[in-house]
Amino acid sequence: MNGLFGLNGLGGFIIAVVLLLAIVFGLGYSAVITQSAEANNPYAIENPNTLQMRSAGNAQHYKALK
């Protein structure tokens, strides 16, 4: 198995683990940044009694309070 993914053994395992951990930490970091940015943007739902279970029109009832 020679080529781009031809690393076998301990070296390939370490590269795969480091790559997966980098992806997990990168996505986790972006989730924390997004959550902290959106925590300061409150919203209200206008007339919640008219919301339907599955409808694209539900976005009309969302209103940002800032």
mmCIF file of the N, C-alpha and C atoms, coordinates in Angstrom:
data_MODEL
# 
_entry.id   MODEL 
# 
loop_
_atom_site.group_PDB 
_atom_site.id 
_atom_site.type_symbol 
_atom_site.label_atom_id 
_atom_site.label_alt_id 
_atom_site.label_comp_id 
_atom_site.label_asym_id 
_atom_site.label_entity_id 
_atom_site.label_seq_id 
_atom_site.pdbx_PDB_ins_code 
_atom_site.Cartn_x 
_atom_site.Cartn_y 
_atom_site.Cartn_z 
_atom_site.occupancy 
_atom_site.B_iso_or_equiv 
_atom_site.pdbx_formal_charge 
_atom_site.auth_seq_id 
_atom_site.auth_comp_id 
_atom_site.auth_asym_id 
_atom_site.auth_atom_id 
_atom_site.pdbx_PDB_model_num 
ATOM 1   N N  . MET A 1 1  ? 0.845   -1.174 0.000  1.00 0.00 ? 1  MET A N  1 
ATOM 2   C CA . MET A 1 1  ? 0.000   0.000  0.000  1.00 0.00 ? 1  MET A CA 1 
ATOM 3   C C  . MET A 1 1  ? 0.890   1.238  0.000  1.00 0.00 ? 1  MET A C  1 
ATOM 4   N N  . ASN A 1 2  ? 1.473   1.515  -1.102 1.00 0.00 ? 2  ASN A N  1 
ATOM 5   C CA . ASN A 1 2  ? 2.309   2.711  -1.235 1.00 0.00 ? 2  ASN A CA 1 
ATOM 6   C C  . ASN A 1 2  ? 1.491   3.809  -1.885 1.00 0.00 ? 2  ASN A C  1 
ATOM 7   N N  . GLY A 1 3  ? 1.628   4.987  -1.380 1.00 0.00 ? 3  GLY A N  1 
ATOM 8   C CA . GLY A 1 3  ? 0.879   6.108  -1.929 1.00 0.00 ? 3  GLY A CA 1 
ATOM 9   C C  . GLY A 1 3  ? 0.589   7.121  -0.846 1.00 0.00 ? 3  GLY A C  1 
ATOM 10  N N  . LEU A 1 4  ? -0.482  7.843  -1.025 1.00 0.00 ? 4  LEU A N  1 
ATOM 11  C CA . LEU A 1 4  ? -0.824  8.931  -0.114 1.00 0.00 ? 4  LEU A CA 1 
ATOM 12  C C  . LEU A 1 4  ? -1.128  8.430  1.293  1.00 0.00 ? 4  LEU A C  1 
ATOM 13  N N  . PHE A 1 5  ? -1.864  7.328  1.404  1.00 0.00 ? 5  PHE A N  1 
ATOM 14  C CA . PHE A 1 5  ? -2.228  6.789  2.701  1.00 0.00 ? 5  PHE A CA 1 
ATOM 15  C C  . PHE A 1 5  ? -1.443  5.510  2.993  1.00 0.00 ? 5  PHE A C  1 
ATOM 16  N N  . GLY A 1 6  ? -0.223  5.445  2.560  1.00 0.00 ? 6  GLY A N  1 
ATOM 17  C CA . GLY A 1 6  ? 0.569   4.238  2.692  1.00 0.00 ? 6  GLY A CA 1 
ATOM 18  C C  . GLY A 1 6  ? 1.313   4.103  4.001  1.00 0.00 ? 6  GLY A C  1 
ATOM 19  N N  . LEU A 1 7  ? 1.036   4.922  4.986  1.00 0.00 ? 7  LEU A N  1 
ATOM 20  C CA . LEU A 1 7  ? 1.736   4.805  6.259  1.00 0.00 ? 7  LEU A CA 1 
ATOM 21  C C  . LEU A 1 7  ? 1.091   3.698  7.086  1.00 0.00 ? 7  LEU A C  1 
ATOM 22  N N  . ASN A 1 8  ? 1.882   2.704  7.411  1.00 0.00 ? 8  ASN A N  1 
ATOM 23  C CA . ASN A 1 8  ? 1.401   1.593  8.211  1.00 0.00 ? 8  ASN A CA 1 
ATOM 24  C C  . ASN A 1 8  ? 2.146   1.579  9.542  1.00 0.00 ? 8  ASN A C  1 
ATOM 25  N N  . GLY A 1 9  ? 1.587   0.919  10.497 1.00 0.00 ? 9  GLY A N  1 
ATOM 26  C CA . GLY A 1 9  ? 2.268   0.753  11.766 1.00 0.00 ? 9  GLY A CA 1 
ATOM 27  C C  . GLY A 1 9  ? 2.018   1.908  12.710 1.00 0.00 ? 9  GLY A C  1 
ATOM 28  N N  . LEU A 1 10 ? 2.968   2.093  13.608 1.00 0.00 ? 10 LEU A N  1 
ATOM 29  C CA . LEU A 1 10 ? 2.822   3.079  14.672 1.00 0.00 ? 10 LEU A CA 1 
ATOM 30  C C  . LEU A 1 10 ? 2.806   4.513  14.134 1.00 0.00 ? 10 LEU A C  1 
ATOM 31  N N  . GLY A 1 11 ? 3.573   4.796  13.113 1.00 0.00 ? 11 GLY A N  1 
ATOM 32  C CA . GLY A 1 11 ? 3.598   6.148  12.543 1.00 0.00 ? 11 GLY A CA 1 
ATOM 33  C C  . GLY A 1 11 ? 2.256   6.551  11.962 1.00 0.00 ? 11 GLY A C  1 
ATOM 34  N N  . GLY A 1 12 ? 1.633   5.660  11.232 1.00 0.00 ? 12 GLY A N  1 
ATOM 35  C CA . GLY A 1 12 ? 0.315   5.935  10.667 1.00 0.00 ? 12 GLY A CA 1 
ATOM 36  C C  . GLY A 1 12 ? -0.742  6.069  11.734 1.00 0.00 ? 12 GLY A C  1 
ATOM 37  N N  . PHE A 1 13 ? -0.632  5.241  12.786 1.00 0.00 ? 13 PHE A N  1 
ATOM 38  C CA . PHE A 1 13 ? -1.579  5.329  13.898 1.00 0.00 ? 13 PHE A CA 1 
ATOM 39  C C  . PHE A 1 13 ? -1.474  6.677  14.598 1.00 0.00 ? 13 PHE A C  1 
ATOM 40  N N  . ILE A 1 14 ? -0.262  7.129  14.843 1.00 0.00 ? 14 ILE A N  1 
ATOM 41  C CA . ILE A 1 14 ? -0.066  8.418  15.527 1.00 0.00 ? 14 ILE A CA 1 
ATOM 42  C C  . ILE A 1 14 ? -0.588  9.563  14.668 1.00 0.00 ? 14 ILE A C  1 
ATOM 43  N N  . ILE A 1 15 ? -0.335  9.504  13.384 1.00 0.00 ? 15 ILE A N  1 
ATOM 44  C CA . ILE A 1 15 ? -0.830  10.547 12.482 1.00 0.00 ? 15 ILE A CA 1 
ATOM 45  C C  . ILE A 1 15 ? -2.358  10.560 12.469 1.00 0.00 ? 15 ILE A C  1 
ATOM 46  N N  . ALA A 1 16 ? -2.976  9.384  12.433 1.00 0.00 ? 16 ALA A N  1 
ATOM 47  C CA . ALA A 1 16 ? -4.438  9.312  12.417 1.00 0.00 ? 16 ALA A CA 1 
ATOM 48  C C  . ALA A 1 16 ? -5.032  9.845  13.716 1.00 0.00 ? 16 ALA A C  1 
ATOM 49  N N  . VAL A 1 17 ? -4.427  9.488  14.851 1.00 0.00 ? 17 VAL A N  1 
ATOM 50  C CA . VAL A 1 17 ? -4.930  9.958  16.141 1.00 0.00 ? 17 VAL A CA 1 
ATOM 51  C C  . VAL A 1 17 ? -4.775  11.466 16.262 1.00 0.00 ? 17 VAL A C  1 
ATOM 52  N N  . VAL A 1 18 ? -3.640  11.999 15.871 1.00 0.00 ? 18 VAL A N  1 
ATOM 53  C CA . VAL A 1 18 ? -3.419  13.443 15.943 1.00 0.00 ? 18 VAL A CA 1 
ATOM 54  C C  . VAL A 1 18 ? -4.387  14.178 15.019 1.00 0.00 ? 18 VAL A C  1 
ATOM 55  N N  . LEU A 1 19 ? -4.635  13.641 13.850 1.00 0.00 ? 19 LEU A N  1 
ATOM 56  C CA . LEU A 1 19 ? -5.571  14.264 12.919 1.00 0.00 ? 19 LEU A CA 1 
ATOM 57  C C  . LEU A 1 19 ? -6.984  14.262 13.492 1.00 0.00 ? 19 LEU A C  1 
ATOM 58  N N  . LEU A 1 20 ? -7.423  13.149 14.047 1.00 0.00 ? 20 LEU A N  1 
ATOM 59  C CA . LEU A 1 20 ? -8.760  13.085 14.628 1.00 0.00 ? 20 LEU A CA 1 
ATOM 60  C C  . LEU A 1 20 ? -8.897  14.006 15.835 1.00 0.00 ? 20 LEU A C  1 
ATOM 61  N N  . LEU A 1 21 ? -7.878  14.064 16.682 1.00 0.00 ? 21 LEU A N  1 
ATOM 62  C CA . LEU A 1 21 ? -7.937  14.966 17.833 1.00 0.00 ? 21 LEU A CA 1 
ATOM 63  C C  . LEU A 1 21 ? -7.956  16.428 17.402 1.00 0.00 ? 21 LEU A C  1 
ATOM 64  N N  . ALA A 1 22 ? -7.217  16.756 16.357 1.00 0.00 ? 22 ALA A N  1 
ATOM 65  C CA . ALA A 1 22 ? -7.227  18.121 15.849 1.00 0.00 ? 22 ALA A CA 1 
ATOM 66  C C  . ALA A 1 22 ? -8.604  18.497 15.324 1.00 0.00 ? 22 ALA A C  1 
ATOM 67  N N  . ILE A 1 23 ? -9.267  17.569 14.640 1.00 0.00 ? 23 ILE A N  1 
ATOM 68  C CA . ILE A 1 23 ? -10.614 17.827 14.141 1.00 0.00 ? 23 ILE A CA 1 
ATOM 69  C C  . ILE A 1 23 ? -11.590 18.019 15.295 1.00 0.00 ? 23 ILE A C  1 
ATOM 70  N N  . VAL A 1 24 ? -11.499 17.149 16.313 1.00 0.00 ? 24 VAL A N  1 
ATOM 71  C CA . VAL A 1 24 ? -12.404 17.248 17.464 1.00 0.00 ? 24 VAL A CA 1 
ATOM 72  C C  . VAL A 1 24 ? -12.198 18.561 18.204 1.00 0.00 ? 24 VAL A C  1 
ATOM 73  N N  . PHE A 1 25 ? -10.952 18.918 18.465 1.00 0.00 ? 25 PHE A N  1 
ATOM 74  C CA . PHE A 1 25 ? -10.694 20.171 19.174 1.00 0.00 ? 25 PHE A CA 1 
ATOM 75  C C  . PHE A 1 25 ? -11.069 21.387 18.336 1.00 0.00 ? 25 PHE A C  1 
ATOM 76  N N  . GLY A 1 26 ? -10.856 21.324 17.029 1.00 0.00 ? 26 GLY A N  1 
ATOM 77  C CA . GLY A 1 26 ? -11.235 22.438 16.163 1.00 0.00 ? 26 GLY A CA 1 
ATOM 78  C C  . GLY A 1 26 ? -12.736 22.652 16.130 1.00 0.00 ? 26 GLY A C  1 
ATOM 79  N N  . LEU A 1 27 ? -13.498 21.571 15.998 1.00 0.00 ? 27 LEU A N  1 
ATOM 80  C CA . LEU A 1 27 ? -14.952 21.698 15.992 1.00 0.00 ? 27 LEU A CA 1 
ATOM 81  C C  . LEU A 1 27 ? -15.481 22.101 17.360 1.00 0.00 ? 27 LEU A C  1 
ATOM 82  N N  . GLY A 1 28 ? -14.876 21.593 18.415 1.00 0.00 ? 28 GLY A N  1 
ATOM 83  C CA . GLY A 1 28 ? -15.283 21.988 19.764 1.00 0.00 ? 28 GLY A CA 1 
ATOM 84  C C  . GLY A 1 28 ? -15.019 23.453 20.022 1.00 0.00 ? 28 GLY A C  1 
ATOM 85  N N  . TYR A 1 29 ? -13.867 23.933 19.579 1.00 0.00 ? 29 TYR A N  1 
ATOM 86  C CA . TYR A 1 29 ? -13.532 25.344 19.755 1.00 0.00 ? 29 TYR A CA 1 
ATOM 87  C C  . TYR A 1 29 ? -14.503 26.238 18.988 1.00 0.00 ? 29 TYR A C  1 
ATOM 88  N N  . SER A 1 30 ? -14.823 25.852 17.757 1.00 0.00 ? 30 SER A N  1 
ATOM 89  C CA . SER A 1 30 ? -15.763 26.666 16.985 1.00 0.00 ? 30 SER A CA 1 
ATOM 90  C C  . SER A 1 30 ? -17.170 26.625 17.606 1.00 0.00 ? 30 SER A C  1 
ATOM 91  N N  . ALA A 1 31 ? -17.541 25.510 18.223 1.00 0.00 ? 31 ALA A N  1 
ATOM 92  C CA . ALA A 1 31 ? -18.840 25.432 18.894 1.00 0.00 ? 31 ALA A CA 1 
ATOM 93  C C  . ALA A 1 31 ? -18.881 26.348 20.111 1.00 0.00 ? 31 ALA A C  1 
ATOM 94  N N  . VAL A 1 32 ? -17.803 26.403 20.867 1.00 0.00 ? 32 VAL A N  1 
ATOM 95  C CA . VAL A 1 32 ? -17.752 27.283 22.042 1.00 0.00 ? 32 VAL A CA 1 
ATOM 96  C C  . VAL A 1 32 ? -17.794 28.742 21.615 1.00 0.00 ? 32 VAL A C  1 
ATOM 97  N N  . ILE A 1 33 ? -17.080 29.097 20.576 1.00 0.00 ? 33 ILE A N  1 
ATOM 98  C CA . ILE A 1 33 ? -17.076 30.474 20.075 1.00 0.00 ? 33 ILE A CA 1 
ATOM 99  C C  . ILE A 1 33 ? -18.469 30.860 19.577 1.00 0.00 ? 33 ILE A C  1 
ATOM 100 N N  . THR A 1 34 ? -19.114 29.983 18.837 1.00 0.00 ? 34 THR A N  1 
ATOM 101 C CA . THR A 1 34 ? -20.456 30.257 18.331 1.00 0.00 ? 34 THR A CA 1 
ATOM 102 C C  . THR A 1 34 ? -21.458 30.393 19.467 1.00 0.00 ? 34 THR A C  1 
ATOM 103 N N  . GLN A 1 35 ? -21.363 29.505 20.455 1.00 0.00 ? 35 GLN A N  1 
ATOM 104 C CA . GLN A 1 35 ? -22.288 29.558 21.580 1.00 0.00 ? 35 GLN A CA 1 
ATOM 105 C C  . GLN A 1 35 ? -22.118 30.841 22.375 1.00 0.00 ? 35 GLN A C  1 
ATOM 106 N N  . SER A 1 36 ? -20.878 31.247 22.621 1.00 0.00 ? 36 SER A N  1 
ATOM 107 C CA . SER A 1 36 ? -20.661 32.479 23.396 1.00 0.00 ? 36 SER A CA 1 
ATOM 108 C C  . SER A 1 36 ? -21.091 33.714 22.618 1.00 0.00 ? 36 SER A C  1 
ATOM 109 N N  . ALA A 1 37 ? -20.996 33.687 21.299 1.00 0.00 ? 37 ALA A N  1 
ATOM 110 C CA . ALA A 1 37 ? -21.448 34.826 20.501 1.00 0.00 ? 37 ALA A CA 1 
ATOM 111 C C  . ALA A 1 37 ? -22.970 34.903 20.466 1.00 0.00 ? 37 ALA A C  1 
ATOM 112 N N  . GLU A 1 38 ? -23.633 33.780 20.380 1.00 0.00 ? 38 GLU A N  1 
ATOM 113 C CA . GLU A 1 38 ? -25.087 33.770 20.286 1.00 0.00 ? 38 GLU A CA 1 
ATOM 114 C C  . GLU A 1 38 ? -25.771 33.881 21.645 1.00 0.00 ? 38 GLU A C  1 
ATOM 115 N N  . ALA A 1 39 ? -25.043 33.690 22.728 1.00 0.00 ? 39 ALA A N  1 
ATOM 116 C CA . ALA A 1 39 ? -25.633 33.816 24.062 1.00 0.00 ? 39 ALA A CA 1 
ATOM 117 C C  . ALA A 1 39 ? -26.036 35.254 24.356 1.00 0.00 ? 39 ALA A C  1 
ATOM 118 N N  . ASN A 1 40 ? -25.444 36.198 23.659 1.00 0.00 ? 40 ASN A N  1 
ATOM 119 C CA . ASN A 1 40 ? -25.745 37.609 23.861 1.00 0.00 ? 40 ASN A CA 1 
ATOM 120 C C  . ASN A 1 40 ? -26.778 38.136 22.879 1.00 0.00 ? 40 ASN A C  1 
ATOM 121 N N  . ASN A 1 41 ? -27.402 37.276 22.117 1.00 0.00 ? 41 ASN A N  1 
ATOM 122 C CA . ASN A 1 41 ? -28.417 37.667 21.142 1.00 0.00 ? 41 ASN A CA 1 
ATOM 123 C C  . ASN A 1 41 ? -29.754 37.026 21.511 1.00 0.00 ? 41 ASN A C  1 
ATOM 124 N N  . PRO A 1 42 ? -30.489 37.609 22.443 1.00 0.00 ? 42 PRO A N  1 
ATOM 125 C CA . PRO A 1 42 ? -31.772 37.003 22.810 1.00 0.00 ? 42 PRO A CA 1 
ATOM 126 C C  . PRO A 1 42 ? -32.790 37.147 21.676 1.00 0.00 ? 42 PRO A C  1 
ATOM 127 N N  . TYR A 1 43 ? -33.786 36.299 21.708 1.00 0.00 ? 43 TYR A N  1 
ATOM 128 C CA . TYR A 1 43 ? -34.833 36.341 20.688 1.00 0.00 ? 43 TYR A CA 1 
ATOM 129 C C  . TYR A 1 43 ? -36.168 36.055 21.349 1.00 0.00 ? 43 TYR A C  1 
ATOM 130 N N  . ALA A 1 44 ? -37.204 36.371 20.651 1.00 0.00 ? 44 ALA A N  1 
ATOM 131 C CA . ALA A 1 44 ? -38.565 36.097 21.112 1.00 0.00 ? 44 ALA A CA 1 
ATOM 132 C C  . ALA A 1 44 ? -39.332 35.453 19.968 1.00 0.00 ? 44 ALA A C  1 
ATOM 133 N N  . ILE A 1 45 ? -40.303 34.647 20.324 1.00 0.00 ? 45 ILE A N  1 
ATOM 134 C CA . ILE A 1 45 ? -41.170 34.032 19.329 1.00 0.00 ? 45 ILE A CA 1 
ATOM 135 C C  . ILE A 1 45 ? -42.524 34.724 19.419 1.00 0.00 ? 45 ILE A C  1 
ATOM 136 N N  . GLU A 1 46 ? -42.895 35.391 18.334 1.00 0.00 ? 46 GLU A N  1 
ATOM 137 C CA . GLU A 1 46 ? -44.158 36.105 18.294 1.00 0.00 ? 46 GLU A CA 1 
ATOM 138 C C  . GLU A 1 46 ? -45.283 35.130 17.982 1.00 0.00 ? 46 GLU A C  1 
ATOM 139 N N  . ASN A 1 47 ? -46.319 35.163 18.775 1.00 0.00 ? 47 ASN A N  1 
ATOM 140 C CA . ASN A 1 47 ? -47.511 34.347 18.600 1.00 0.00 ? 47 ASN A CA 1 
ATOM 141 C C  . ASN A 1 47 ? -47.171 32.854 18.457 1.00 0.00 ? 47 ASN A C  1 
ATOM 142 N N  . PRO A 1 48 ? -46.694 32.234 19.532 1.00 0.00 ? 48 PRO A N  1 
ATOM 143 C CA . PRO A 1 48 ? -46.275 30.823 19.444 1.00 0.00 ? 48 PRO A CA 1 
ATOM 144 C C  . PRO A 1 48 ? -47.426 29.858 19.201 1.00 0.00 ? 48 PRO A C  1 
ATOM 145 N N  . ASN A 1 49 ? -48.669 30.292 19.366 1.00 0.00 ? 49 ASN A N  1 
ATOM 146 C CA . ASN A 1 49 ? -49.803 29.399 19.145 1.00 0.00 ? 49 ASN A CA 1 
ATOM 147 C C  . ASN A 1 49 ? -50.027 29.086 17.664 1.00 0.00 ? 49 ASN A C  1 
ATOM 148 N N  . THR A 1 50 ? -49.467 29.896 16.776 1.00 0.00 ? 50 THR A N  1 
ATOM 149 C CA . THR A 1 50 ? -49.663 29.666 15.344 1.00 0.00 ? 50 THR A CA 1 
ATOM 150 C C  . THR A 1 50 ? -48.547 28.830 14.732 1.00 0.00 ? 50 THR A C  1 
ATOM 151 N N  . LEU A 1 51 ? -47.582 28.394 15.524 1.00 0.00 ? 51 LEU A N  1 
ATOM 152 C CA . LEU A 1 51 ? -46.490 27.582 14.990 1.00 0.00 ? 51 LEU A CA 1 
ATOM 153 C C  . LEU A 1 51 ? -46.998 26.198 14.611 1.00 0.00 ? 51 LEU A C  1 
ATOM 154 N N  . GLN A 1 52 ? -46.499 25.704 13.503 1.00 0.00 ? 52 GLN A N  1 
ATOM 155 C CA . GLN A 1 52 ? -46.840 24.357 13.064 1.00 0.00 ? 52 GLN A CA 1 
ATOM 156 C C  . GLN A 1 52 ? -45.667 23.435 13.353 1.00 0.00 ? 52 GLN A C  1 
ATOM 157 N N  . MET A 1 53 ? -45.931 22.131 13.409 1.00 0.00 ? 53 MET A N  1 
ATOM 158 C CA . MET A 1 53 ? -44.881 21.198 13.786 1.00 0.00 ? 53 MET A CA 1 
ATOM 159 C C  . MET A 1 53 ? -43.718 21.218 12.801 1.00 0.00 ? 53 MET A C  1 
ATOM 160 N N  . ARG A 1 54 ? -44.000 21.108 11.524 1.00 0.00 ? 54 ARG A N  1 
ATOM 161 C CA . ARG A 1 54 ? -42.947 21.112 10.505 1.00 0.00 ? 54 ARG A CA 1 
ATOM 162 C C  . ARG A 1 54 ? -43.350 22.080 9.414  1.00 0.00 ? 54 ARG A C  1 
ATOM 163 N N  . SER A 1 55 ? -42.797 23.273 9.489  1.00 0.00 ? 55 SER A N  1 
ATOM 164 C CA . SER A 1 55 ? -43.157 24.280 8.503  1.00 0.00 ? 55 SER A CA 1 
ATOM 165 C C  . SER A 1 55 ? -41.998 25.248 8.326  1.00 0.00 ? 55 SER A C  1 
ATOM 166 N N  . ALA A 1 56 ? -41.702 25.579 7.090  1.00 0.00 ? 56 ALA A N  1 
ATOM 167 C CA . ALA A 1 56 ? -40.670 26.562 6.818  1.00 0.00 ? 56 ALA A CA 1 
ATOM 168 C C  . ALA A 1 56 ? -41.152 27.968 7.168  1.00 0.00 ? 56 ALA A C  1 
ATOM 169 N N  . GLY A 1 57 ? -42.448 28.150 7.280  1.00 0.00 ? 57 GLY A N  1 
ATOM 170 C CA . GLY A 1 57 ? -43.006 29.445 7.627  1.00 0.00 ? 57 GLY A CA 1 
ATOM 171 C C  . GLY A 1 57 ? -42.819 29.818 9.088  1.00 0.00 ? 57 GLY A C  1 
ATOM 172 N N  . ASN A 1 58 ? -42.339 28.901 9.906  1.00 0.00 ? 58 ASN A N  1 
ATOM 173 C CA . ASN A 1 58 ? -42.110 29.203 11.317 1.00 0.00 ? 58 ASN A CA 1 
ATOM 174 C C  . ASN A 1 58 ? -41.010 30.252 11.518 1.00 0.00 ? 58 ASN A C  1 
ATOM 175 N N  . ALA A 1 59 ? -40.162 30.441 10.532 1.00 0.00 ? 59 ALA A N  1 
ATOM 176 C CA . ALA A 1 59 ? -39.093 31.431 10.652 1.00 0.00 ? 59 ALA A CA 1 
ATOM 177 C C  . ALA A 1 59 ? -39.644 32.845 10.712 1.00 0.00 ? 59 ALA A C  1 
ATOM 178 N N  . GLN A 1 60 ? -40.867 33.067 10.287 1.00 0.00 ? 60 GLN A N  1 
ATOM 179 C CA . GLN A 1 60 ? -41.478 34.404 10.348 1.00 0.00 ? 60 GLN A CA 1 
ATOM 180 C C  . GLN A 1 60 ? -41.759 34.829 11.778 1.00 0.00 ? 60 GLN A C  1 
ATOM 181 N N  . HIS A 1 61 ? -41.884 33.891 12.692 1.00 0.00 ? 61 HIS A N  1 
ATOM 182 C CA . HIS A 1 61 ? -42.255 34.197 14.069 1.00 0.00 ? 61 HIS A CA 1 
ATOM 183 C C  . HIS A 1 61 ? -41.035 34.496 14.948 1.00 0.00 ? 61 HIS A C  1 
ATOM 184 N N  . TYR A 1 62 ? -39.849 34.307 14.426 1.00 0.00 ? 62 TYR A N  1 
ATOM 185 C CA . TYR A 1 62 ? -38.617 34.571 15.158 1.00 0.00 ? 62 TYR A CA 1 
ATOM 186 C C  . TYR A 1 62 ? -38.273 36.047 15.088 1.00 0.00 ? 62 TYR A C  1 
ATOM 187 N N  . LYS A 1 63 ? -37.986 36.660 16.224 1.00 0.00 ? 63 LYS A N  1 
ATOM 188 C CA . LYS A 1 63 ? -37.648 38.074 16.247 1.00 0.00 ? 63 LYS A CA 1 
ATOM 189 C C  . LYS A 1 63 ? -36.488 38.284 17.206 1.00 0.00 ? 63 LYS A C  1 
ATOM 190 N N  . ALA A 1 64 ? -35.397 38.867 16.702 1.00 0.00 ? 64 ALA A N  1 
ATOM 191 C CA . ALA A 1 64 ? -34.255 39.186 17.551 1.00 0.00 ? 64 ALA A CA 1 
ATOM 192 C C  . ALA A 1 64 ? -34.606 40.416 18.368 1.00 0.00 ? 64 ALA A C  1 
ATOM 193 N N  . LEU A 1 65 ? -34.247 40.409 19.649 1.00 0.00 ? 65 LEU A N  1 
ATOM 194 C CA . LEU A 1 65 ? -34.597 41.513 20.528 1.00 0.00 ? 65 LEU A CA 1 
ATOM 195 C C  . LEU A 1 65 ? -33.604 42.666 20.490 1.00 0.00 ? 65 LEU A C  1 
ATOM 196 N N  . LYS A 1 66 ? -32.485 42.504 19.856 1.00 0.00 ? 66 LYS A N  1 
ATOM 197 C CA . LYS A 1 66 ? -31.518 43.612 19.776 1.00 0.00 ? 66 LYS A CA 1 
ATOM 198 C C  . LYS A 1 66 ? -31.752 44.461 18.582 1.00 0.00 ? 66 LYS A C  1 
# 
